[in-house]
Amino acid sequence: MNASDSIHTVIAQLEHLFSQCSHSSQQLAQQLTQRLTPLVNAADPSELTTAFPKKAIESLINRALADNPFCSGAGFAYYADAPLNPQAKWSLYWMYKDSNHESTLELTPLTQQHLDFRTFEWFLKTKSLKGPYFHGPYVDYICNTSYTMTSAAPIFIQECFYGIAAVDVLVSRIEDEILTILPQPRPKMVLTNTFGRVIFSTLTGYRVGDILRSEALAVIHQHPLFCLYLPA
């Protein structure tokens, strides 16, 4: 495989990875919406979190993880708008894959000293957009202390916001997918998110998380969720 062919293969694999992660979060949001709608209609807002079907939520999250080989974690972050949530309750249902690729459950409520996802961009941006959002790369200090990307989708019931569904993919997994394809010597390239933040690079001087500022690179592929650059 020559360099040109390998670049096209990398693009195809990245499109598959990003699209599958986006689909996973949106599908999980849709499934949670269907499962929670009867409870929202029946429960008092102040009692909603205690009425959540824990086992059913776990099952949906675990299925999202099992169906997507790229994801390292998935979950449901509940924090309804104030009129629907007078006591400002919030909950996080989260499952992740450990080093043995076994799913483990982390269930909250957690204390705000440890976590307040309501301030995180993947939560705020998804809520404000009222649609899917792909955030990162960022260092996930809560779960894995690794560079991570999060695909999130909002949960609306009767046009009211109740939280988001999200899946994580490690930047190291994205790197593995690219490096498996690239021949030696590796072609020079830089992968960024749509805001120019570096996800992967085979060029020195471009670190994960940095904002790309270079006239020496030209975009060769622009996807709704990522951009790929080669030397100009």
Phi and psi in degrees as GROMACS dihedral restraints (atoms count N, CA, C in turn):
[ dihedral_restraints ]
;  ai    aj    ak    al  type     phi  dphi    fc
    3     4     5     6     1   -82.4    20    10
    4     5     6     7     1   175.5    20    10
    6     7     8     9     1   -61.2    20    10
    7     8     9    10     1   -41.5    20    10
    9    10    11    12     1   -63.3    20    10
   10    11    12    13     1   -44.9    20    10
   12    13    14    15     1   -63.3    20    10
   13    14    15    16     1   -40.0    20    10
   15    16    17    18     1   -65.7    20    10
   16    17    18    19     1   -36.1    20    10
   18    19    20    21     1   -63.2    20    10
   19    20    21    22     1   -44.2    20    10
   21    22    23    24     1   -63.9    20    10
   22    23    24    25     1   -36.2    20    10
   24    25    26    27     1   -68.6    20    10
   25    26    27    28     1   -40.0    20    10
   27    28    29    30     1   -60.9    20    10
   28    29    30    31     1   -45.8    20    10
   30    31    32    33     1   -59.3    20    10
   31    32    33    34     1   -44.9    20    10
   33    34    35    36     1   -62.6    20    10
   34    35    36    37     1   -40.9    20    10
   36    37    38    39     1   -69.9    20    10
   37    38    39    40     1   -38.2    20    10
   39    40    41    42     1   -66.0    20    10
   40    41    42    43     1   -40.5    20    10
   42    43    44    45     1   -61.1    20    10
   43    44    45    46     1   -40.7    20    10
   45    46    47    48     1   -64.7    20    10
   46    47    48    49     1   -46.7    20    10
   48    49    50    51     1   -63.1    20    10
   49    50    51    52     1   -52.2    20    10
   51    52    53    54     1   -65.3    20    10
   52    53    54    55     1   -41.3    20    10
   54    55    56    57     1   -65.9    20    10
   55    56    57    58     1   -38.3    20    10
   57    58    59    60     1   -68.7    20    10
   58    59    60    61     1   -38.9    20    10
   60    61    62    63     1   -67.5    20    10
   61    62    63    64     1   -41.0    20    10
   63    64    65    66     1   -62.8    20    10
   64    65    66    67     1   -42.5    20    10
   66    67    68    69     1   -62.8    20    10
   67    68    69    70     1   -40.0    20    10
   69    70    71    72     1   -61.6    20    10
   70    71    72    73     1   -44.8    20    10
   72    73    74    75     1   -67.1    20    10
   73    74    75    76     1   -39.4    20    10
   75    76    77    78     1   -69.1    20    10
   76    77    78    79     1   -38.1    20    10
   78    79    80    81     1   -66.8    20    10
   79    80    81    82     1   -41.2    20    10
   81    82    83    84     1   -63.4    20    10
   82    83    84    85     1   -41.1    20    10
   84    85    86    87     1   -61.1    20    10
   85    86    87    88     1   -42.1    20    10
   87    88    89    90     1   -65.1    20    10
   88    89    90    91     1   -42.8    20    10
   90    91    92    93     1   -65.9    20    10
   91    92    93    94     1   -40.9    20    10
   93    94    95    96     1   -66.2    20    10
   94    95    96    97     1   -38.4    20    10
   96    97    98    99     1   -60.1    20    10
   97    98    99   100     1   -46.3    20    10
   99   100   101   102     1   -63.3    20    10
  100   101   102   103     1   -38.2    20    10
  102   103   104   105     1   -75.0    20    10
  103   104   105   106     1   -32.8    20    10
  105   106   107   108     1   -92.1    20    10
  106   107   108   109     1   -20.4    20    10
  108   109   110   111     1   -54.3    20    10
  109   110   111   112     1   -47.1    20    10
  111   112   113   114     1   -61.0    20    10
  112   113   114   115     1   -34.0    20    10
  114   115   116   117     1   -69.9    20    10
  115   116   117   118     1   -41.6    20    10
  117   118   119   120     1   -60.7    20    10
  118   119   120   121     1   -39.6    20    10
  120   121   122   123     1   -70.1    20    10
  121   122   123   124     1   -26.1    20    10
  123   124   125   126     1  -102.3    20    10
  124   125   126   127     1   -28.7    20    10
  126   127   128   129     1   -92.6    20    10
  127   128   129   130     1   151.5    20    10
  129   130   131   132     1   -69.2    20    10
  130   131   132   133     1   138.1    20    10
  132   133   134   135     1   -52.8    20    10
  133   134   135   136     1   -37.7    20    10
  135   136   137   138     1   -70.9    20    10
  136   137   138   139     1   -16.4    20    10
  138   139   140   141     1  -109.8    20    10
  139   140   141   142     1     5.8    20    10
  141   142   143   144     1   -62.7    20    10
  142   143   144   145     1   -43.8    20    10
  144   145   146   147     1   -63.5    20    10
  145   146   147   148     1   -33.4    20    10
  147   148   149   150     1   -74.0    20    10
  148   149   150   151     1   -16.1    20    10
  150   151   152   153     1   -92.6    20    10
  151   152   153   154     1    -6.0    20    10
  153   154   155   156     1   -58.4    20    10
  154   155   156   157     1   133.9    20    10
  156   157   158   159     1   -79.9    20    10
  157   158   159   160     1    92.4    20    10
  159   160   161   162     1   -53.9    20    10
  160   161   162   163     1   -49.5    20    10
  162   163   164   165     1   -64.2    20    10
  163   164   165   166     1   -39.2    20    10
  165   166   167   168     1   -67.2    20    10
  166   167   168   169     1   -40.5    20    10
  168   169   170   171     1   -64.8    20    10
  169   170   171   172     1   -44.4    20    10
  171   172   173   174     1   -57.2    20    10
  172   173   174   175     1   -43.0    20    10
  174   175   176   177     1   -63.8    20    10
  175   176   177   178     1   -42.9    20    10
  177   178   179   180     1   -65.2    20    10
  178   179   180   181     1   -42.2    20    10
  180   181   182   183     1   -66.5    20    10
  181   182   183   184     1   -43.8    20    10
  183   184   185   186     1   -63.5    20    10
  184   185   186   187     1   -36.2    20    10
  186   187   188   189     1   -66.4    20    10
  187   188   189   190     1   -39.5    20    10
  189   190   191   192     1   -60.8    20    10
  190   191   192   193     1   -40.5    20    10
  192   193   194   195     1   -67.4    20    10
  193   194   195   196     1   -43.5    20    10
  195   196   197   198     1   -66.4    20    10
  196   197   198   199     1   -32.9    20    10
  198   199   200   201     1   -81.8    20    10
  199   200   201   202     1   -13.6    20    10
  201   202   203   204     1  -122.3    20    10
  202   203   204   205     1   106.4    20    10
  204   205   206   207     1   -69.1    20    10
  205   206   207   208     1   -14.7    20    10
  207   208   209   210     1   -85.6    20    10
  208   209   210   211     1   -22.1    20    10
  210   211   212   213     1   -78.2    20    10
  211   212   213   214     1   140.7    20    10
  213   214   215   216     1  -102.9    20    10
  214   215   216   217     1   -16.3    20    10
  216   217   218   219     1  -163.8    20    10
  217   218   219   220     1   161.8    20    10
  219   220   221   222     1  -157.4    20    10
  220   221   222   223     1   155.6    20    10
  222   223   224   225     1  -176.0    20    10
  223   224   225   226     1  -176.2    20    10
  225   226   227   228     1  -129.2    20    10
  226   227   228   229     1   118.6    20    10
  228   229   230   231     1  -105.3    20    10
  229   230   231   232     1   110.1    20    10
  231   232   233   234     1   -97.2    20    10
  232   233   234   235     1   125.2    20    10
  234   235   236   237     1  -160.5    20    10
  235   236   237   238     1    93.3    20    10
  237   238   239   240     1   -73.1    20    10
  238   239   240   241     1   159.5    20    10
  240   241   242   243     1   -60.1    20    10
  241   242   243   244     1   155.0    20    10
  243   244   245   246     1   -51.5    20    10
  244   245   246   247     1   -47.0    20    10
  246   247   248   249     1   -62.2    20    10
  247   248   249   250     1   -25.7    20    10
  249   250   251   252     1   -92.7    20    10
  250   251   252   253     1    -5.5    20    10
  252   253   254   255     1  -143.6    20    10
  253   254   255   256     1    67.0    20    10
  255   256   257   258     1   -61.5    20    10
  256   257   258   259     1   -25.0    20    10
  258   259   260   261     1   -96.8    20    10
  259   260   261   262     1     8.7    20    10
  261   262   263   264     1    54.5    20    10
  262   263   264   265     1    40.9    20    10
  264   265   266   267     1   -76.5    20    10
  265   266   267   268     1   149.8    20    10
  267   268   269   270     1  -146.7    20    10
  268   269   270   271     1   152.4    20    10
  270   271   272   273     1  -145.4    20    10
  271   272   273   274     1   149.0    20    10
  273   274   275   276     1  -127.7    20    10
  274   275   276   277     1   120.7    20    10
  276   277   278   279     1  -105.1    20    10
  277   278   279   280     1   118.1    20    10
  279   280   281   282     1  -140.5    20    10
  280   281   282   283     1   138.6    20    10
  282   283   284   285     1  -128.3    20    10
  283   284   285   286     1   146.0    20    10
  285   286   287   288     1  -140.4    20    10
  286   287   288   289     1   162.0    20    10
  288   289   290   291     1   -98.2    20    10
  289   290   291   292     1   125.5    20    10
  291   292   293   294     1   -84.2    20    10
  292   293   294   295     1  -172.0    20    10
  294   295   296   297     1   -63.9    20    10
  295   296   297   298     1   -20.5    20    10
  297   298   299   300     1   -94.9    20    10
  298   299   300   301     1     8.9    20    10
  300   301   302   303     1    62.4    20    10
  301   302   303   304     1    29.9    20    10
  303   304   305   306     1  -102.9    20    10
  304   305   306   307     1   138.9    20    10
  306   307   308   309     1   -77.6    20    10
  307   308   309   310     1   135.4    20    10
  309   310   311   312     1  -127.7    20    10
  310   311   312   313     1   140.4    20    10
  312   313   314   315     1   -95.1    20    10
  313   314   315   316     1   133.2    20    10
  315   316   317   318     1  -121.8    20    10
  316   317   318   319     1   111.6    20    10
  318   319   320   321     1  -116.5    20    10
  319   320   321   322     1   136.2    20    10
  321   322   323   324     1  -119.0    20    10
  322   323   324   325     1   177.8    20    10
  324   325   326   327     1   -74.2    20    10
  325   326   327   328     1   143.8    20    10
  327   328   329   330     1  -110.1    20    10
  328   329   330   331     1   160.3    20    10
  330   331   332   333     1   -74.8    20    10
  331   332   333   334     1   149.4    20    10
  333   334   335   336     1   -69.2    20    10
  334   335   336   337     1   -14.7    20    10
  336   337   338   339     1   -66.1    20    10
  337   338   339   340     1   -27.0    20    10
  339   340   341   342     1   -97.4    20    10
  340   341   342   343     1   -29.9    20    10
  342   343   344   345     1  -160.6    20    10
  343   344   345   346     1   132.2    20    10
  345   346   347   348     1  -140.1    20    10
  346   347   348   349     1    82.7    20    10
  348   349   350   351     1   -64.6    20    10
  349   350   351   352     1   -15.5    20    10
  351   352   353   354     1   -62.8    20    10
  352   353   354   355     1   -19.5    20    10
  354   355   356   357     1   -96.2    20    10
  355   356   357   358     1    -5.2    20    10
  357   358   359   360     1   -79.6    20    10
  358   359   360   361     1   146.8    20    10
  360   361   362   363     1   -63.6    20    10
  361   362   363   364     1   -39.2    20    10
  363   364   365   366     1   -62.5    20    10
  364   365   366   367     1   -26.2    20    10
  366   367   368   369     1   -84.1    20    10
  367   368   369   370     1   -51.4    20    10
  369   370   371   372     1   -63.4    20    10
  370   371   372   373     1   -44.1    20    10
  372   373   374   375     1   -67.8    20    10
  373   374   375   376     1   -41.5    20    10
  375   376   377   378     1   -63.0    20    10
  376   377   378   379     1   -40.6    20    10
  378   379   380   381     1   -65.1    20    10
  379   380   381   382     1   -45.9    20    10
  381   382   383   384     1   -68.8    20    10
  382   383   384   385     1   -35.1    20    10
  384   385   386   387     1   -74.8    20    10
  385   386   387   388     1   -23.2    20    10
  387   388   389   390     1    57.4    20    10
  388   389   390   391     1    34.2    20    10
  390   391   392   393     1  -164.1    20    10
  391   392   393   394     1  -179.7    20    10
  393   394   395   396     1   -61.5    20    10
  394   395   396   397     1   148.0    20    10
  396   397   398   399     1  -147.2    20    10
  397   398   399   400     1   138.1    20    10
  399   400   401   402     1  -113.9    20    10
  400   401   402   403     1   114.8    20    10
  402   403   404   405     1  -111.9    20    10
  403   404   405   406     1   142.4    20    10
  405   406   407   408     1   122.1    20    10
  406   407   408   409     1   175.8    20    10
  408   409   410   411     1   -78.3    20    10
  409   410   411   412     1   146.6    20    10
  411   412   413   414     1  -148.2    20    10
  412   413   414   415     1   159.1    20    10
  414   415   416   417     1   -83.8    20    10
  415   416   417   418     1   119.6    20    10
  417   418   419   420     1   -85.7    20    10
  418   419   420   421     1    92.6    20    10
  420   421   422   423     1   -75.2    20    10
  421   422   423   424     1   -13.5    20    10
  423   424   425   426     1   -82.8    20    10
  424   425   426   427     1   -47.8    20    10
  426   427   428   429     1  -102.3    20    10
  427   428   429   430     1   -49.3    20    10
  429   430   431   432     1  -133.4    20    10
  430   431   432   433     1    -3.0    20    10
  432   433   434   435     1    52.3    20    10
  433   434   435   436     1    28.6    20    10
  435   436   437   438     1  -121.7    20    10
  436   437   438   439     1   159.6    20    10
  438   439   440   441     1   -65.1    20    10
  439   440   441   442     1   129.6    20    10
  441   442   443   444     1  -138.2    20    10
  442   443   444   445     1   154.1    20    10
  444   445   446   447     1  -123.5    20    10
  445   446   447   448     1   139.7    20    10
  447   448   449   450     1  -120.8    20    10
  448   449   450   451     1   126.3    20    10
  450   451   452   453     1  -101.3    20    10
  451   452   453   454     1   123.8    20    10
  453   454   455   456     1  -128.8    20    10
  454   455   456   457     1   152.2    20    10
  456   457   458   459     1  -141.5    20    10
  457   458   459   460     1   139.4    20    10
  459   460   461   462     1   -79.0    20    10
  460   461   462   463     1   157.2    20    10
  462   463   464   465     1  -115.0    20    10
  463   464   465   466     1   112.8    20    10
  465   466   467   468     1  -117.7    20    10
  466   467   468   469     1   133.7    20    10
  468   469   470   471     1  -125.9    20    10
  469   470   471   472     1   118.9    20    10
  471   472   473   474     1    54.1    20    10
  472   473   474   475     1    43.7    20    10
  474   475   476   477     1    66.9    20    10
  475   476   477   478     1    13.3    20    10
  477   478   479   480     1  -110.0    20    10
  478   479   480   481     1   139.5    20    10
  480   481   482   483     1   -81.5    20    10
  481   482   483   484     1   131.8    20    10
  483   484   485   486     1  -123.1    20    10
  484   485   486   487     1    -5.2    20    10
  486   487   488   489     1   142.3    20    10
  487   488   489   490     1  -164.7    20    10
  489   490   491   492     1  -136.7    20    10
  490   491   492   493     1   157.1    20    10
  492   493   494   495     1  -106.3    20    10
  493   494   495   496     1   143.3    20    10
  495   496   497   498     1  -147.1    20    10
  496   497   498   499     1   151.8    20    10
  498   499   500   501     1  -131.4    20    10
  499   500   501   502     1   146.2    20    10
  501   502   503   504     1  -107.8    20    10
  502   503   504   505     1   144.7    20    10
  504   505   506   507     1  -129.9    20    10
  505   506   507   508     1   130.1    20    10
  507   508   509   510     1   -73.3    20    10
  508   509   510   511     1   141.0    20    10
  510   511   512   513     1   -60.4    20    10
  511   512   513   514     1   -34.0    20    10
  513   514   515   516     1   -62.3    20    10
  514   515   516   517     1   -31.2    20    10
  516   517   518   519     1   -70.3    20    10
  517   518   519   520     1   -40.5    20    10
  519   520   521   522     1   -61.9    20    10
  520   521   522   523     1   -43.0    20    10
  522   523   524   525     1   -58.8    20    10
  523   524   525   526     1   -45.3    20    10
  525   526   527   528     1   -59.6    20    10
  526   527   528   529     1   -42.5    20    10
  528   529   530   531     1   -61.4    20    10
  529   530   531   532     1   -39.5    20    10
  531   532   533   534     1   -72.6    20    10
  532   533   534   535     1   -47.6    20    10
  534   535   536   537     1   -65.4    20    10
  535   536   537   538     1   -28.8    20    10
  537   538   539   540     1   -64.8    20    10
  538   539   540   541     1   -29.6    20    10
  540   541   542   543     1   -88.5    20    10
  541   542   543   544     1   -38.4    20    10
  543   544   545   546     1   -67.8    20    10
  544   545   546   547     1   136.7    20    10
  546   547   548   549     1   -81.0    20    10
  547   548   549   550     1   170.9    20    10
  549   550   551   552     1  -101.5    20    10
  550   551   552   553     1   137.3    20    10
  552   553   554   555     1   -68.7    20    10
  553   554   555   556     1   148.1    20    10
  555   556   557   558     1   -73.4    20    10
  556   557   558   559     1   135.5    20    10
  558   559   560   561     1   -61.7    20    10
  559   560   561   562     1   149.0    20    10
  561   562   563   564     1   -79.3    20    10
  562   563   564   565     1   124.5    20    10
  564   565   566   567     1  -156.7    20    10
  565   566   567   568     1   159.6    20    10
  567   568   569   570     1  -136.7    20    10
  568   569   570   571     1   130.3    20    10
  570   571   572   573     1  -107.6    20    10
  571   572   573   574     1   131.1    20    10
  573   574   575   576     1  -130.1    20    10
  574   575   576   577     1   166.6    20    10
  576   577   578   579     1   -78.3    20    10
  577   578   579   580     1  -177.4    20    10
  579   580   581   582     1   -71.9    20    10
  580   581   582   583     1   -10.9    20    10
  582   583   584   585     1  -100.7    20    10
  583   584   585   586     1     8.9    20    10
  585   586   587   588     1    84.5    20    10
  586   587   588   589     1    14.0    20    10
  588   589   590   591     1   -87.9    20    10
  589   590   591   592     1   129.0    20    10
  591   592   593   594     1   -68.1    20    10
  592   593   594   595     1   131.1    20    10
  594   595   596   597     1  -104.7    20    10
  595   596   597   598     1   -39.9    20    10
  597   598   599   600     1  -154.9    20    10
  598   599   600   601     1   147.5    20    10
  600   601   602   603     1  -154.3    20    10
  601   602   603   604     1   142.1    20    10
  603   604   605   606     1  -103.4    20    10
  604   605   606   607     1     6.3    20    10
  606   607   608   609     1  -102.6    20    10
  607   608   609   610     1   138.7    20    10
  609   610   611   612     1   -70.1    20    10
  610   611   612   613     1   150.2    20    10
  612   613   614   615     1    91.2    20    10
  613   614   615   616     1    -0.2    20    10
  615   616   617   618     1  -120.2    20    10
  616   617   618   619     1    99.7    20    10
  618   619   620   621     1   -95.8    20    10
  619   620   621   622     1   150.3    20    10
  621   622   623   624     1   -57.0    20    10
  622   623   624   625     1   131.6    20    10
  624   625   626   627     1    96.1    20    10
  625   626   627   628     1   -19.4    20    10
  627   628   629   630     1   -70.9    20    10
  628   629   630   631     1   152.5    20    10
  630   631   632   633     1   -84.9    20    10
  631   632   633   634     1   128.8    20    10
  633   634   635   636     1   -71.8    20    10
  634   635   636   637     1   120.4    20    10
  636   637   638   639     1  -136.0    20    10
  637   638   639   640     1    93.1    20    10
  639   640   641   642     1  -159.2    20    10
  640   641   642   643     1   131.3    20    10
  642   643   644   645     1   -90.8    20    10
  643   644   645   646     1    -1.0    20    10
  645   646   647   648     1   -85.2    20    10
  646   647   648   649     1    -3.8    20    10
  648   649   650   651     1  -117.8    20    10
  649   650   651   652     1   148.8    20    10
  651   652   653   654     1  -128.8    20    10
  652   653   654   655     1   137.2    20    10
  654   655   656   657     1   -71.7    20    10
  655   656   657   658     1   129.8    20    10
  657   658   659   660     1  -111.0    20    10
  658   659   660   661     1   -13.6    20    10
  660   661   662   663     1  -153.5    20    10
  661   662   663   664     1   124.7    20    10
  663   664   665   666     1  -119.8    20    10
  664   665   666   667     1   113.7    20    10
  666   667   668   669     1  -107.9    20    10
  667   668   669   670     1   156.7    20    10
  669   670   671   672     1   -57.6    20    10
  670   671   672   673     1   -17.8    20    10
  672   673   674   675     1  -119.3    20    10
  673   674   675   676     1    -8.0    20    10
  675   676   677   678     1  -160.6    20    10
  676   677   678   679     1   166.1    20    10
  678   679   680   681     1  -133.3    20    10
  679   680   681   682     1   142.9    20    10
  681   682   683   684     1  -118.5    20    10
  682   683   684   685     1   130.1    20    10
  684   685   686   687     1  -117.7    20    10
  685   686   687   688     1   147.0    20    10
  687   688   689   690     1  -126.7    20    10
  688   689   690   691     1   160.2    20    10
  690   691   692   693     1   -56.1    20    10
  691   692   693   694     1   136.3    20    10
